Amino acid sequence: MSNLLFTRRFRINYLAYVVSTVFLGIPLCAGAAQNTNLSEDAALNEAELETVHVWGKRSPVKSGNASGLGEIKKISGRLQREQVENIRDLVRYDPGIAVNESGGRGTSRGYAIRGVEKERVAVTVDGMGQAVMLKRRDRTAGLNSASRSSGAQNEVEYENLKEVVLNKGSASFESGSGALGGAVAATTKDVSDFLDERENFSGRFKTGFTSKDMRKMGSLALAGRIGDFEGFIQYTHRGGHETKAHGDLYKQSVYVQNYSDASRGRLLSANQVSGTDAESGAIRRIPNPLDYLSGSWLSKFGWNITPEHYVGAVVENSRQKYQVRDMFVPNYHGARTIKDVQEPLYEIDSDVIKYTPTRFYVDDHDNRRLGIEYKYRASENDSGWLPDTLTLRADSRDLQLKTTVKTLNCSPWPSIDINCWPEKSADNVGKRGYWLDTVLAQKDTRFELDAGKQWQFKDITYDLYFRSGYTQSQFDVDERARYVKVDPTITGFEVSEYDYSDHAGPIKGKHWFVSVGNHVDLDEKVSLSGGVRYDRHNFSAKPDDEQKKRGIIFTNSRYGNLSWDLGMQYRPVDGLAFSYRNSSGFRVPSIVEQLGPDFNISSVFLQHQPPKAEKSLNNEIGINWQSPLLKFSGSYFWTSYRDLIGVASKPKPSGIGHGDNVYYNLHRVKTYGFDVSAYVDGNTLWQKLPEGLRLFARVSQTKHKGTVEISPEYSMVFGYSLDAIQPLRIVYGIDYNRPDDKWGINFTTTYSKAKNPNELVLNMRQGREEKVSDSMDVRAKSWRIADLSGHYRFGKNSVLRAGVYNLFNYRYTTWESLRQTSYGLDARISTPNYTALAAPGRNYQVSFEIKF
């Protein structure tokens, strides 16, 4: 039991009362007799505080924003019910949150929330951020799909997760750097997710299949407890292919004239009739072929020293590999498009055309983590001054993101071979090979402390929480480019080749932060929360003379940022609540942005002083109504972003020509919009309807406010693209879950409005000329699809889940897919045939899970 004793006499004004209550959790309210509606007899008591004894069981410390605005929490059961198998499934039914695709590579670039995207939406797993996005500027980026890197984030294995919290709006108080538009915080499973207190051994096996990408998965977990020792180990494997476009696109064939064969003894097929899966070049109508593999190990084990003290370890090892063949590049030579038919420019008069021209992209992501942790949870009899909860963590993590681009002409036509390479001999005349590897390696060592304390004074409960952490990082970027060409000569053959390697790093990073917050229920009507956080980031490097010659002049930078999250909820009557939230966000420039967009190109461009941190401020008001019949919530937000980073150049001192292309703080952007959700209980609406029947709807829209101005100090600059804003999205439907959860069914309709073309207008300046252009060449129409999913339990320990998506086989293309054609530093899809971006037609998903 907890015994708290306070005796105090003082007076205090209302401002001090609010500040101390929200930020410090100090119960000063008891002395403010003159500010409370005390009875006359109580007022005569000189506001002397009585001795207060608090007895009872401890409840969890509240650490969230009191307003509840902008937060979507998905625990393991909901993740399974929504059949979440990848990042796209996670937000499938969450309007206002979108996934950034990575230019046809199969990977993703994080999320888009409230007008910003990628690194401006923080993603953390157990409090550790994802790897830095490797953005490279080169001759091909933004012009076609052969970019050096995909700019992808390493992804999460969703079978490892027990909870995901999606936070809309600035959220750096919770998630630190990067949470400008929002944050996604994931927590991995613990032993308690596999074992209850009565079990000493448990297992779980799950297998599944999705038809849209022919992906198969299997997951096996074993957990056990011997005395005070417990642990689990889980392995998950996935394998599949590209996400198919609508099935109608695969039902046609095309006649292709590959060569004007002059019959010069070449055993090559000049013409062929092929299916759409073999089409290449500008006429290709379906996505590129992709092979995907992933494997993930997660294990946690530890010792319950006493009921209050636990010490344990975590081991995680995950790898994802994506291999794409770029079929938007013709798999024959010298082709041009004439009336949608591929015809050759040259006859067969060169050894080059004996081989199939191919291009491959391979993205390989590795994540290895080893950590230890100590947890303390106070018992009911512990002294009142001890924290209720305390967690200490230490983690070591190695991340590696590798991108490989291979442009080959060495496999006999029409065969393909990603492993072929030109050999330097007369038998290989006509062969070509270009091979580029780009590797980002990131090593992190983290120490973190979390503590929470709850106490009650009179009728007020105070929840004080404290976090602090220190992370030391090292970043290395390596690039190797190889090229071999074998040409004929009069006397035999000659070889043209180069083998170039470059290295940027090591760059050292140090980050520490401290945050404190408090959640307090003043009475039955008013709840307040407040928290402040300070982050300090230091980066340093010691480039050698050779690196300096190549333009790598970065040496050090420092960033200090203050963030906060304030919330209030007022409940005038039972069931009705009004809320307000004010929060801030910041993003420290990544090491890539501090080095510059061209940090590995020989002394052509140089990075100037590192840019400032980006900032955001979010305001949100909301209303919430809960009754047996209806649960309704609605909110309106307005968010401002400043110092957003982009690439630009300033005029040369002579006034003629442009200076270096580097990263500057260029843009100020404002967005506003609303979120609405409603749930109607069917049985309360009409008692003849079964319990568990529910109608639901969710709506979200974000809009841009004002115009994005371009500063006159830049001679080559583009405005801020608003293609990250998701069009109006509505999700509505009906579901039924039997009260004992034996079975359930869900019918969901998703509607998306057409993309507003005004959001794709891009201001730009080239020299003294200002232009207005479009950030991309295609628009998205409105669409509506319906999904049907459900589950059935066979006894207590096994469950079958299945779903039919795009039930009515509707033809449509999502804005998230079309965005892959936008211009920028990242890889993009450059095909003019946008049917290749079409969404899948009717597709199926099924999984079976058994516990033992």
N, C-alpha and C positions, 0 to 999 in steps of 0.2 A: 504494500500500500504506500501511497505517497502522502507525505505530511509536510505542508508548506505553512510557514508562519510569517506574517507581516504585521508590524505595528508602526504607524507613521502619522504625523500631523503636518500638513502643509497646504498651501494654496497655489493654484496654477491657472493660467489663462487657457482659452480654448485652442489657440494655435499651437501652443506647446503640447497640449494634450494630443492633438492629431499627429504632430510630428513624432512625438515619442512613441505613440501607439503603433504607428505604421512602420517606422523605420527601426526603432530600437526595441519595441516590445516591452517597454517599461510601463507598468501599470500605474500611471500617475492620475488616472481619472478619479480615484476614490476621494481625493482631496478637493475636487472642483465642485464643492457644494453649491457655490453661487451660480454655477452654470447648469445645474440639473434641476429637475422638477421635483424637489424633495418636499415632503410635507412640512408643515410649520414646526411640528415637534422634532422632526429629524434635523431641521435647520438649526434648532437651538442646541444641538449636540456638538457644535463647533467643528463639525466634520472630522472628528477624531475617528480614525479607522479602527474597526474592531478586529479582534484576532480571528483569522480565517483559517479553517482546517479543510483541506481538500482531500477526500478519500475516494478511491475507486480505481478501476482499471485504466491503464494508459491506452489512449487511442492514437492512431498514426498521426504524425505531424503533417499538417497541411502546408504544402509548399507552392501550390499553383496560384495563378492570379485569381483574386476574389470575383472578378467579373465573369470568368469563364468564357470570355469572348475569344474567338479565333482558334479554339483548341478542339481537335478531334483525336480521341484516344481509341486505339484499337488493340485489345488484348488478344491473346493467342486464340481464344474461342472464336472471336469475330474474324480474325485472319483466316481461320479454317472455314468458317461459314461463307465468307466471301470468295473462297477458293483462290487465295492470293498465292501465286507461284512466281511472280517476278515484279519488278518495279512498276510496270504498267497496270497490273492487276490491283496493286495497292491503292491506287487513286482512281480506279475505274468509275466509281460511283460517288466521287467527292468533287463536286463542281468548284471551280476556282483554283484547282491544283492540277497542273499538267506535267507531263514528262518530256524532257528535251531529248529528241532522237539525235543520233550522231552521224548524220550524213550517209546513211545506208550501211554503216559498219556493224549493225546489230547491237552495239553498245548504247549507252545513254550518257547524257551530260547533266544528270541531276534533275531538278524540278524547276518549274516556273510558277511563281505566286505573286499576285498583285503587281504585275508589270515588270518584274525583274526575274532573272533566271540564273542557272548554272551556279557559279561560285557565290552568287548573291542570295542563295537559299542554302543555309547551313545543313549539312547532313552528318550526324554523329551516331556512332555505335558504342554503347557503354561509355559515353562521354568523349570518345576520341573521334576527331574529324576525319573525313575521307581524304584521300590523296589529293595533292595539288593537280589541277588540270593543266596538262602540257599543251599549250597553244603555240603553234609555230607559224611564222610568216615566211612563205617561200614563193617561188614563181608560180606554183600550181594552186596554192590555197586560195579559195574564193573564185577560181576560174573553172576548175573541174574537180573531180573527186579524188585525184591523186595527191592529196595533201599528205605531208610528212607524218602527221599524227591525227588521231580521231578526236582529240580533246575530251576523251571519255573519263568518267569517274569509275573507280572500282566499285562493283556492286555488292550487295549484301545477299547472303543465303537466308531466305525467309523462313526456312524450317528451323533455323537457329534462334528465332526471335520469340520472346514472350509478350512483347508490347512495342507498339509504335505510336508515338505522339506526333501528330501533324499540327503545326502551329502557324496560323496565318497572321501576318503582320510582324513588325520588327520584334525580334526575340533574342537580342544579344545578351540580355541578362541571364537567360537560360543556356544559350548555346554558343556564346562568344562570337568570334569573328566570322563574318559571312552571313549572319542572320538579318539581312536588310529587309527582304520581303517576307521572310518566314523561316521556319526550321523544321527539320524532320529528325526526331530523336528516337533511336531504336535501342532496346534493351535485350540482351541475350538471355536465354533460359538458364534456370538454376535447377538444382537437384529437386527442389520442391515442385517443379513442373512435371516431374516424372514419378516421384514417391510421395505418398502421404505419410502421416505420423505412424500409421499402423503397418506399413509395408516395409519389408527388408529387401525386396527385389522386385523389379518391374522392367518391362520392355515395351517397345513401341516400333511397329513397322508400318510404313506407308509407301504406296506405289501409286503412280498417276500417269495420265497421258492427256496431251492437248493436240487436237487435230490441226489447228491453224499453223503450227510450226513443227508438227510431228515430234514433239518433245516428250521424252519419257523421263520419269524420275523415280528414284527409290531412296528411302531414308530408313535407317535402322538405328535405334537408340537402346542402350542398356543402362540401368541404374541399380545401385545396390547400397545397402547400409549394413555395417558390421560394428556393433557397439556404438561408439561415438564417431566412427568414421563413415563417410558417405561420399558418393560421387556418381557421375554418369559420363558416358561417351556416346557421341552421335556422329554418324557419317551420312552425308547426302550426296547423291550423284545425279546429274542431269545431262541429257544429250538431246540435241535436236537440230533443226535447220531454220531457214529463213521463214518469217511470217508471210504466208501466202496472200496474194491479192485475191480479189473476187474470182470465184471459180469460172465464171463466163469467159474470162480472159485466157483461160488455158484450153478452150475448146476450138481454137482456130489454128490454122497452119498458114505458112507464108512461103512464097517462092523467092529464093535468094540466088542471084547470079554472083558467085564468088570471084570468078576470074574470066577474062576473055581469053580462053585457052587457044593458043595458036598451034597446039599439038606439037610441041617441041620435045616430045619424049618424056614429058612430065606426067607421072601417074597421079594426077590430082583431079578431083571432081570439080568441074567448072561450075556446075549448077546443083542445087539441091532443094528439096521441099522438106521443111522441118517444122516441128511443133514450136509453140511459143517458148518453151523452156530452152530451146537451142538458139533462139534469136539473139543477135548481138548488135551493138551500135545503136543508132538513133531510133531504129524501129522497134527496139525491145519494149514490150508492154508490161512486163512482170518484174518483180524484184530480183536482185542478184542472188545467186545461190550462196548459201551460208551453212557452215558446219559449226556447231556450238557444243562445247563440253565444259562441264564444271564439276568440281569435287570439293567438299568441305568437311573438315573435322572440327568438332567442338567438344571439349571435355572440361568439366569442373569437378574438383574433388577437394575434400577438406576434413577438418577435425573439429567437432563441437566440444571444445575444452570444458565448458560448462553451459548450462542453458542460456547464459548471457553472452558468452564469448565464442567466436568462431574464427578459425584461420583456414584459408584455402588457397587454391591455385586455379588458374584458367589457362588452357592451351587451345589455340585456334589456328587452323591452317586451311586457307581457301585459295582456290585457283579457278580462273575462268579463261577460256580460250575461244576466240571468234576468228574464223577463217572465211574470207569472202573472196569470190572471184568476180571481178568487175566486168560484167557483160555489157555495160554501156559503152565499152571500148570494143570496136569491131574485132572479131577473131579471124580476120583476113586482112590483106594489105590494100592500101590505096582505094578505099571505098568512099563513095559519095552517095547522097540521097537524091534520087530523081523520081518524083511522084511516088514516094514511100517505098521505092525499090532500091536495094543496095546494088550499085554497079561499080565496076573497077575503073580506076584511072589509068592503069598500065596493064599491058599484057605480061605473060609469064616470061620474063627475060632476066630474072635475077635469082640468085640462090637464096635471097632473103625469104622469098615467098614459100619456100619448102617447109617453113616452120610456122607454127601457130602463134600469133601475137596474143599474149595474155597479160593480165595484171591481177595481182593478188594483194589483199590487205589481211594482215594477221595482228590481232590485238590479244596480248597475253598479260593477265593481271594476277599477281601473287600477293597474298596477305598472310603474314605469319605473326602471331602474337603469343607472348608468354607473360603471365602476370601472377601476382599474389595479392591477397586481400585479407583484411581483418575487419570483422563486424562485431559491434557491440550493441545489444538491445537491453535496456534496463529492465530489471524485474520490478514487480509491484512494490517490493520492500526496499529498493535502492534509495539512497539519500537524495533529497530533492535537488541538490545543486549539480548532480551529475547529468550529462546529456541523456535524453531518451534513446537516441540512436547515434551511432558513430561508425563511420566506414573509412578505412584507410586502404588505398590502392597503390600498387606499383606495377607498371606495365612496360614491356619492351616490345616494339613492333617494327617489322621490316615490311615495307611496301615496295613493289616494283611494277611499273606500268611500261610495257614494251610494245611499240608499234613497228611493224615490218611492212614495207611496201616493195613488191617485186614486179618489175616490168620485164617480161621475158619473151624471147623469140628463139627458142631452142628445142622445142618438142616437135617432132615430125607432124605436119598437118594431116588430119584435123585433131590429133590427140593433144591432151594437155597434161602437164606435169609441173607441179609447183616446186619440185626438187631438182629440176634440170638446171644446168649451168654450162655456158660455152667452154669447151676445152680448147686449148691453144694448139690446134693441129689442122692440117689440110682437109681432114674429113668433116670439120665443123665450120667451113666457110659459109657465111650467111647468118650465123648465130649471133644473137645479141642478148645481153643481160644487164639489168640495173637492179641493184639490191641496196635498200636503205633501212637501217635499223636505228630507232630512236628510243632511248631508255631513260626513264625517270626513276631514280631510286631515292626512297625516303625512309630514314630511320628515326624513330621516336622513342624517347624514354620519358615516362610520365609518372608523376607522384601526385596524388589527390587526396583531399580530406573532405568528408561530408559529415555534418553534425546537425542534429535537430533537437529542440527542447520545447516541450509544451508544459504550460502551467496555467492554473486558473486562479483568478483573483476576483473575489465576489462572484458575480455571474458572468464574468468575461474570461474567455479562453484565449491564450496567446500562444501562437505557434511561431517560434523563432528558428530560422535555419541559416546555416553558415557553410560556405564552400570556399575552398582554396586549392590551388594546384600549381604545379611547375612542370613544364615540358621542355626537354632539350632535343633538338632535331638536327639532322644533317641531310642536305639535298645534293644530289649529283645528277647531271644530265650528260649522257654520252650519245654520240652519233657516229655512225660509220656508213659511208657511202662507197659502193663498189660498182664499177662499170667495166664490161668487157665486150669488144666487138671484133669479130673475125671476118676480114675482107679478103677477096682474091687479088692476086697480083700476077704479073706476067710470069714470074718465076715460082709462084706458089701461093703464099698467103701472108698477110700481115695482121698484127694484133694491136688494137688501140685499147688502152685500159687506164684506170686509175683506182686507187684505194685510199680513201681519205677518212681519217678519224679525227674527232674533236671531242673536247671535254670541257664542261662548265661546272666548276665546283672544286672542292666541296664548299658549300655555303652552310654556315652554321646558323641555327635559329634557337632562341631562348624565349620562352613565354611563361609568364606567371600571372595569376589573377587571384582576386579575393572578392567575395560577394557575401552580402548579408541581406536577409529579408524577413518579413514578418507577416503573418496572416492572423487577423483578429476579427471575431464576431462581437461587435459592441453590444448588440442585443438581438432579439429575434428579427429585427428589421434591417439592420445595417451591418455589412461586412466590408472590411478594408484589407488591402494588401499593399505592400510596397517593398521594393528591393533595389539595391544599388550594387554595381559591380565595376571594378577597375581592372583593366587588362594592360599588360606591358609586353610588347614584342620587340626583340632585338635581333637583327640579322647582321652577319659579318662574313667577309670573304677575303682571301688573299690571292688574287689572280697573279700568275707568274707573267714574265715578260711576253711569252708567246701568246698567252690569253689576251693580254692587253693589246697586242697588235691586231687581234681579231675583233676588237671592239668590246671586250668584256672588261669594263672599267669599274663595275660595282664593287664597293668595299664595305660599306656598312649603312645601316638605317635603324631608326628607333621610332616606335609608335606607342603612344599612351592614349587609352580611350576609356571614357566613362559611359556606362549604359545603365538603364533603369527600366523598371516595369511597375506601374502603379495601377491599381484596380479598385473599384468600388461597386457594391451592389446594394440597392435599396428595395426592400420588400414591403410596400405599404399595406397589402392585404395578403392573405394566404393564397399562394399560387402565382402571384404576380410579382415580377422583379424588373427593376430598371438597372442597367449596368453601364459603366464607363471604364475605358482602358486607355492609358497613355504609356507608350513604350518606345524605346529607341533601339537602333541597330547600327553596327559598323562593320566594315570589312577592311582588313589590312591587305595591301597589295601583295599578291603572290610573288614568289621568287622569280617566276617567269616575267611578270610585269616589272619587277625591279631591275631585272637584267636588260629587258628590252625585247621588242618583237623579233629582232634579227640577231640574237646574241651569238649565233655561231657562224655568221657570214663575214668574210674577211673585211674588216674595217670599212665597210660601206656605210653602215648606220651605227650610231653610238647612242646608248641610253644616257639621258641627262640625269638630273637629280631624281631619286625615286619619287613617285607620286604620293600624295597624301592619302590617308584612309578615306574610304567612302562612308557616308553617313545617311541615316534615315530616321524619320520620326513618324510614328503611327498614332492616330487617334481613332477611337471607335466607341460608338454608343449602341446600346442594345436593349431589347425588351424580351422578356421570357414569361410565358404563361404555361402552367402545368395544372391539369385537372384529370380526373379519371377518363374523360372523353378525349381531351386534346392536349398535346404537348407542342407548343409553338415557340420558336425563337427567331428573332430577326435582328440584324445589326447593320449599321451604316458606318463606313470607314473612310478616312481620307489620310493619305500617306504622302510624304514628300521625301525625295531622294536628292542628295547633292554630292558634288565632287565625284560623279561616276566616271570611271576610267575608260579611255578609248585611245586609239592610235591617231596621231595627227603630226603635222610638220609645220614649222614656222618659216617665214621667209629668211633667206640668207641675208647676212649683213649688207650685201651689195644691193639687195632688193630684187635681184634677178634669180629666179629659180627657188626651189624648195630646200629647206634644211633636212635634218635627219628625221626619219619616221620613228617616233618614240611614243611611249605611253604618257598621257597627260590626264589631269582631272578636268574633264570637258563639260559634263552635262549636269543640268538640274531638271528633274522630272517630278511631276505630281500626278497621282492617280487617286481615284475614288470609286466607290461601288458599294454593293450590299451583298449580304448572305442571308438566306431565309431557309428554315427547315420546319416541317410540320408532320406530326404523327397523330392519327386518329385511331382510337381503339374501337374495333368493329363491334365487339360484344356490348360495350357501353352504349354505342350508337343505336344498336338494335339487339335486344337480348336473345333473339332467335339465331343470331350469328354466333359461331363457336368462339370460345375463349382462345386467344392467341392469334386472332385475325387482326391485321393492322393495315391501314392505308398510310402512305408516306409520300412526301415530296421534298426536294431540296433544290434550291435555286441560288446561283451566284453570277454576278457580273462585275467586271472591273472596266473602268474607262479612264482615259487620259484627260487631264485637265490642263488647259492652256496650250502653249506652243513651246517646243524645244529650241531655244535660241543657240546660235553659233557665235562664239566670240570672234571679233575681227582680228585678233592677234595671230590667228592660224591661217596659213595659205593653202593647206591641203587637209581637209577635215570633213567628216561625215557626221550628220546629226544622229541622235539616239533612235534606234529602231524600236518600234512598239509592237513588233511581231510576237513578243513574249506574252502579250495580253490575250488570254483565252476569250473567245466569243461567249456570249450569254449561253449558259449551260443549265438545263433543267433535267433533274432525275426524279421520276415519280413511279409509283407502282403499288402493288399489294403483296403482302406476304402472310404466311400462316405457319406458326410453329405450335405443335401440340404441346399442351402444358407440361407433359413429362418429357418433352424433346425426343419422342420416339421418331418422329419424322417432321419434315417441314418443307415448304415450297415457297418460291419467291418469283414473282413476275415483275420485271423492272423495265421501264422505258426511259431512254436517254434521248434528249433533244438538244441539238446545238444550232445556234443561230449562225448565219453567214458571217464571215470575218468582215469587219468594217474596213473598207478600202482606205479611208482617211488615216487609219493607223499604220498604213504601209507607205505613206508618203515620207520620203527621206530628203532632208535638206543637205546640201553639200556645197563646198567651196573648193574651187581649183584655181589658184592664183587670185586674180581679181574678179573672177566670174563665179557667181552663185547660181546653183541649179536646184531644181526640184525633180527628184526621180523616185522610182519605186524600189523598195528594198528587195523585192522579188518579183517574179514574172507571172505568178499564178495566184488565183483567189480560191477561197473555200466557199462552197455553197452550204446552205442549211441541210441538216439531215436528222433523221429520227430512226432509232433501232429499238428492238425489244429483246430482252434476254429472259430465259426461264431456267431456274436452277433450284436445287433442293438436296435434301439428305434423308437417309433412312438408317436407323440403328438396328443392328442385329444383336439383340441382347445388350449387355452393359458395356462390352469392351470392343466392339467393332462398329464401324460406320462407313457407309457408301455415300459419296457426294458426286453429283453430276450436274452438268449445265449445258444448255444449248444457247449459244450466243449468236446475235443477229438472226433471231428465230425466223424472220420472214425473208431472209436472203436479200436484204436491201443493198443496193449499190451506192457507196458513198466514200468520201475521202475525208479524214480528219484534218483539222488545221495543224495539229502537232506533227503529222506526217508531211504535209505540204511545206512546213517551215524548213525542212531539210534542203530546200532549194535556195534559201536566202544567202545573200553574199556576206562574206566575213572572213575572219582568219581561220575558222574551223573548216574541217572537211565538209563538203556539201555534195548533194546529188545534182548532177548537171544535165541529166537527160531532158530533152524537150517533150518526151512522151510521158505525161504525168499519170497515165493509167498505172504505171509501175508503183505509184504511191497509194493506190487504192487499198481500202481496208478489206479484211477477209469477208467472204460471204458467210453463210451459215457454217458454224464450226462448233466443235464439241469438246468438253473437258470432263474427265472422270478421275476419281481417286478413291482408293480403299485404304482404310486405316484400321489396324488392330492393335490392341494393347493386351499385354500378358504379364 
